[in-house]
Amino acid sequence: MKTRVAIIGGGAAGLMAAIVASRNGAEVCIYEKLNRVGKKILATGNGRCNYTNINTSIRDYHGKNLSFIENTINSFNIENTLDFFEDIGIYPYIEENGKVYPYSLQASSVLDNLRYEVNKYKIKEILERNVKSLRKNKGQFDIITDGGIFNADKVIICTGGRAGSQYGCTGDGYKFAEMFGHKIINQFPALVQLKLNANYLKKISGVKFDGLVSSSTDMVKIREEEGEILFTDYGISGPPILQISRETIKHLYDKQKVCISIDMFPNFDKKTLYDLLSERFIKLKNKTIEESFNGLINKKLIPVILSLALNEYKEEKCTKLNKKDIYSIVNILKEWKIEVIGHNDWQQAQTTAGGVSVDDIDDKTLESKKEPGLYFAGEVLDVDGDCGGFNLQWAWSSGYIAGYNASTVI
């Protein structure tokens, strides 16, 4: 008789777990609260689905037990992932930074091919059904939904975290884990935009440029990243902001004052930038201070930068600037400090920091140490990665291992 495996959540980890378990001979059913599985996959990589990264290492992940994460990633690694997706029809397009996309550059290609496998193996889908509770009953699991009670021999919780609540990720998995005595690590949004304390944000909203940004407390630098930075009316966004957001928010939640520092000219040291500006002011001696910056930085930024550097500046010729004034401008261009006061909510976050503690999860099988037959995979666990395909790689790795072991008859 086939092992009956229930997958709670039809996202990336759930789909991988379902396909692997079915290939391994199990009778599989996916329970998904939305009207279709895999909707969050369509939003990844700006609609292109950055499904892994060939440079993946433990340095790209966060959580209280990094060795657990490393064991899982190594058990179903990047080569395994690339082979799996090529076998189902996804040919990889690999960028210089290691990001891997489907060659079609369409996230729908990934989902369509995963759903093809679901149909091929006759995996049952119960859609638009909320799982309200789980319980163990005479050696089996009762899956209590808002439309009836179902049974399974094994259960894999793949409900995701709280990020992307519009895709059904509302933290249900934490409740199920607690029912069986699992510890839950406090969650907060990761890979999310930051809110800043500045009265000029509306004036510069929409401005973007390549720069270097770091976050720090009064005592220590938290993290530094380079790339395209985007100002918004609430704060700041862009890939480097998302990358620093996880550790930055953690310090905010620890009640520490955090500031970001923006370097608009990372390829120049202060002395070189000072010389560049001094020479520029001489060449453009007939222009005002504001006019002299036109063509060097975004026009919207000019009055803000000058106000921060010179307090009250007049519409005088740029030759009126003295050495102290120029260095004051250089300091803003190289170290523009702004206080961080918050972050955008779960709908804008790409992943969840925190989750089900891995202390009570077997690092070889992803089975609960507290309840035999109960498994976990994906974002529901206390594991989160940086931008660049690392969170989807975690979903594939953990989904594969949980699916394989839940369906293996000993």
C-alpha positions in Angstrom: 0.0 0.0 0.0 1.3 3.4 -0.9 2.4 5.9 1.7 0.0 8.8 1.8 1.9 12.1 2.0 0.1 15.4 2.6 1.8 18.6 1.5 0.5 21.7 3.3 1.3 24.6 1.0 1.7 24.6 -2.8 4.7 27.0 -3.1 8.2 26.2 -4.4 9.1 23.9 -1.5 5.7 22.2 -1.6 5.8 21.5 -5.3 9.3 20.1 -5.1 8.4 17.9 -2.1 5.2 16.7 -3.9 7.0 15.8 -7.1 9.8 14.0 -5.3 7.5 12.1 -3.0 5.3 11.0 -5.9 8.3 9.8 -7.9 9.4 7.8 -4.9 6.1 5.9 -4.9 3.9 7.9 -2.5 0.3 8.9 -3.0 0.5 12.7 -2.7 -2.0 15.5 -2.0 -1.2 19.2 -1.9 -3.4 21.5 0.2 -3.3 25.1 -1.0 -5.4 28.0 0.2 -5.3 29.9 -3.1 -7.0 28.9 -6.3 -3.7 27.8 -7.9 -0.4 26.4 -6.7 2.9 28.3 -7.1 1.6 31.9 -7.5 4.5 33.3 -5.5 7.0 31.8 -8.0 5.6 34.0 -10.7 6.6 37.1 -8.8 10.2 36.1 -8.2 13.1 37.7 -10.1 10.9 40.5 -11.3 8.8 37.9 -13.2 11.9 36.1 -14.6 12.4 33.6 -11.7 16.0 33.6 -10.5 15.7 30.0 -9.4 19.2 29.4 -8.1 22.7 30.8 -8.0 25.8 28.9 -9.0 27.8 30.8 -6.4 25.7 29.6 -3.5 27.5 29.1 -0.2 26.6 29.2 3.5 27.6 32.9 3.5 24.4 33.6 1.7 22.1 32.3 4.5 20.9 33.4 7.9 19.4 31.6 10.9 20.5 30.4 14.3 21.9 27.1 13.0 24.1 27.6 9.9 25.4 24.0 9.9 21.8 22.7 9.5 21.4 24.9 6.5 24.7 23.9 5.0 23.9 20.2 5.4 20.6 20.6 3.6 22.0 22.6 0.7 24.9 20.1 0.3 22.5 17.2 0.3 20.6 18.6 -2.7 23.1 21.0 -4.2 23.3 23.4 -7.1 24.3 20.7 -9.6 21.3 18.6 -8.5 19.0 21.6 -8.9 20.2 22.4 -12.4 19.9 18.8 -13.4 16.4 18.5 -11.9 15.2 21.6 -13.8 16.9 20.7 -17.1 15.2 17.2 -16.8 11.8 18.8 -16.6 12.4 21.3 -19.4 14.1 24.4 -17.9 17.4 25.3 -19.7 19.5 27.7 -17.6 20.5 31.2 -18.4 23.4 32.1 -16.1 24.4 35.7 -15.5 27.9 36.8 -14.7 27.0 37.3 -11.0 25.9 33.6 -10.8 22.1 34.2 -10.9 20.3 31.4 -12.8 17.1 32.1 -14.8 15.1 30.0 -17.2 16.4 30.7 -20.7 13.0 32.0 -21.6 13.4 34.6 -18.8 9.9 33.9 -17.8 8.9 32.8 -14.3 5.9 31.1 -15.9 8.2 28.6 -17.6 9.3 27.3 -14.2 5.8 27.1 -12.8 4.3 25.5 -15.9 7.0 22.8 -16.0 6.5 22.1 -12.3 2.8 21.9 -12.7 3.3 19.5 -15.7 5.1 17.2 -13.3 2.3 17.5 -10.8 -0.2 16.4 -13.5 2.1 13.8 -14.9 2.3 12.0 -11.5 -1.4 12.5 -10.8 -0.7 14.5 -7.7 -4.0 15.6 -6.1 -4.5 19.3 -5.5 -7.1 20.5 -3.0 -7.3 24.2 -3.7 -9.1 27.1 -2.0 -9.1 25.2 1.2 -7.7 26.5 4.5 -6.0 24.0 6.7 -7.2 24.9 10.2 -5.4 22.4 12.3 -3.4 19.1 12.4 -3.6 16.3 14.9 -2.2 12.8 15.2 -4.9 10.1 15.4 -4.1 6.4 15.8 -0.7 6.8 14.0 -2.1 8.9 11.2 -2.5 12.6 10.7 -5.9 14.3 10.6 -5.8 17.4 8.3 -8.7 19.6 9.5 -9.8 22.1 6.9 -12.7 24.5 6.5 -14.2 21.9 4.1 -13.7 18.6 5.9 -11.2 16.3 7.5 -8.6 14.4 5.5 -6.0 11.8 6.5 -2.4 11.1 5.7 0.4 8.9 6.9 3.0 11.7 6.6 2.7 15.5 6.5 5.2 18.0 5.1 4.6 21.6 6.2 5.5 23.9 3.4 3.4 26.9 4.2 6.1 29.6 3.8 6.6 32.4 6.3 4.8 35.7 6.5 6.4 37.5 3.5 4.1 37.8 0.5 0.9 37.6 2.5 -1.0 38.3 -0.8 0.2 34.9 -1.9 -1.3 33.1 1.1 1.8 33.3 3.4 0.3 34.3 6.7 2.3 32.2 9.2 -0.1 29.2 9.4 2.9 26.8 9.6 4.0 28.3 12.9 0.7 27.5 14.5 0.9 23.9 13.2 4.4 23.5 14.5 3.5 24.8 17.9 0.7 22.2 18.1 3.4 19.5 18.2 5.7 21.3 20.6 8.0 23.1 18.3 9.8 26.3 19.3 9.2 29.3 17.0 11.8 32.0 16.5 10.4 35.5 16.3 9.9 36.6 12.7 10.5 39.9 10.9 10.6 41.0 7.3 13.8 40.5 5.3 14.8 41.6 1.8 12.5 44.6 2.2 12.6 48.4 1.6 13.7 50.7 4.5 11.9 53.7 5.9 14.0 56.8 6.7 13.8 59.8 8.9 14.2 62.8 6.6 12.0 65.7 5.6 13.2 65.9 2.0 12.2 62.4 0.8 9.2 63.6 -1.3 11.5 66.0 -3.1 13.9 63.2 -4.2 11.4 60.4 -4.6 12.1 58.4 -7.8 15.8 59.3 -8.0 18.1 56.3 -8.6 21.8 56.0 -9.0 24.6 53.4 -8.5 26.3 53.8 -5.2 27.6 52.1 -2.0 25.3 51.9 1.0 26.1 50.6 4.5 24.1 50.4 7.7 25.5 50.9 11.2 24.8 51.5 14.8 26.7 53.9 17.0 29.2 51.2 17.7 29.6 49.0 14.6 29.0 48.7 10.9 26.3 46.2 10.2 26.6 45.5 6.4 27.7 47.1 3.2 26.4 46.6 -0.4 26.8 48.3 -3.8 24.4 48.7 -6.6 21.4 50.7 -7.8 19.8 52.8 -5.0 16.3 54.2 -5.3 14.8 57.0 -3.1 11.1 56.8 -2.4 8.7 59.0 -0.6 8.9 56.8 2.5 12.6 56.0 2.4 14.9 53.9 0.2 14.9 50.8 -2.0 17.0 49.0 -4.6 18.9 45.7 -4.5 21.7 46.8 -2.1 19.0 48.1 0.3 17.2 44.7 0.2 20.5 43.0 0.9 21.3 45.1 4.0 17.7 45.1 5.3 17.8 41.8 7.2 20.6 42.7 9.6 19.5 46.3 9.7 16.0 45.5 10.8 17.3 43.0 13.4 19.2 45.8 15.1 16.1 48.0 15.0 14.1 45.3 16.7 16.8 45.1 19.3 16.0 48.8 20.1 19.2 50.2 18.6 19.5 53.4 16.7 20.5 52.6 13.1 21.7 54.8 10.3 22.5 54.2 6.7 25.4 55.9 5.0 25.3 56.4 1.2 28.4 56.8 -0.9 27.4 58.3 -4.2 30.9 58.1 -5.6 32.3 54.8 -4.5 35.0 54.9 -7.2 36.5 58.1 -5.8 38.2 58.7 -2.5 37.5 62.0 -0.7 40.7 63.6 -1.9 40.1 62.7 -5.6 36.5 63.8 -5.4 37.6 67.1 -3.8 40.1 67.7 -6.7 37.4 66.8 -9.2 35.0 69.4 -7.7 37.6 72.1 -7.3 38.6 71.7 -11.0 35.0 71.7 -12.0 34.2 74.9 -10.2 37.1 76.6 -11.9 36.0 75.4 -15.3 32.3 76.4 -14.6 33.2 79.7 -12.8 30.3 81.6 -14.4 27.7 79.2 -13.1 25.9 79.2 -9.8 26.7 76.5 -7.2 23.5 74.7 -8.2 24.1 75.0 -11.9 27.7 73.6 -11.5 26.4 70.3 -10.3 24.0 69.8 -13.2 25.4 66.9 -15.2 27.3 65.4 -12.2 24.4 64.3 -10.0 20.6 64.0 -10.4 19.0 67.5 -10.6 16.6 66.6 -7.8 19.4 65.8 -5.4 21.4 69.1 -6.0 19.4 71.4 -3.6 19.1 68.7 -1.0 22.9 67.9 -1.0 23.8 71.6 -0.9 21.4 72.3 1.9 22.8 69.4 4.0 26.4 70.4 3.3 26.2 74.2 3.5 23.1 74.8 5.6 21.8 78.0 4.0 23.5 78.5 0.6 22.9 81.4 -1.7 22.6 81.4 -5.5 26.1 82.6 -5.8 28.8 81.7 -8.3 30.5 78.4 -7.5 33.9 80.3 -7.2 32.6 81.6 -3.9 33.0 78.1 -2.3 36.1 77.8 -0.1 38.1 74.7 0.8 35.9 74.0 3.9 32.7 74.3 1.8 34.0 71.9 -0.8 35.0 69.3 1.8 31.6 69.7 3.4 30.0 68.8 0.1 32.4 65.9 -0.4 31.5 64.5 3.0 27.8 64.4 2.1 28.5 62.9 -1.3 30.7 60.2 0.3 28.9 59.7 3.7 25.3 60.8 3.4 23.9 59.6 6.8 20.2 59.1 7.3 18.4 57.5 10.3 16.4 54.3 9.6 13.1 54.3 11.4 11.3 51.2 10.0 10.6 49.0 7.0 7.8 48.2 4.6 5.3 45.5 5.6 5.0 41.8 4.8 3.5 42.3 1.4 6.6 44.0 0.1 9.1 41.7 1.9 10.7 38.9 -0.3 11.3 36.5 2.6 10.9 35.9 6.3 13.6 36.0 9.0 12.9 33.6 11.9 10.4 30.7 11.9 10.3 27.2 13.2 13.5 26.4 15.1 15.6 23.8 13.5 16.9 22.5 16.8 14.1 19.9 16.8 14.4 19.0 13.1 16.5 16.1 11.9 19.2 17.7 9.7 19.4 14.6 7.4 15.7 14.0 6.8 13.9 17.3 7.9 11.6 15.2 10.0 10.4 16.5 13.4 12.2 15.1 16.4 9.1 15.7 18.4 6.5 14.0 16.1 7.4 11.1 13.8 6.0 11.5 10.3 5.9 15.3 10.5 8.3 17.2 8.1 9.2 20.8 7.3 10.5 22.5 4.2 11.0 26.0 2.9 10.6 29.4 4.4 8.6 28.1 7.4 11.9 27.1 9.0 14.3 29.6 10.6 16.3 30.0 7.4 16.5 32.9 5.1 18.9 33.9 2.3 20.1 37.0 0.5 18.9 38.2 -2.9 20.1 36.3 -5.8 18.2 32.9 -6.0 19.3 31.7 -2.6 15.8 31.5 -1.0 14.5 29.4 -3.9 17.5 27.2 -3.7 16.6 26.6 0.0 13.1 25.7 -1.1 14.3 23.2 -3.7 16.9 21.6 -1.4 14.6 21.3 1.7 11.6 20.3 -0.4 13.5 17.6 -2.1 14.9 16.1 1.2 11.6 16.3 3.0 9.7 14.8 0.0 12.1 12.0 -0.4 12.3 11.0 3.2 8.6 11.4 3.9 7.9 8.9 1.0 10.6 6.4 1.8 9.3 3.2 3.3 11.8 1.8 5.9 
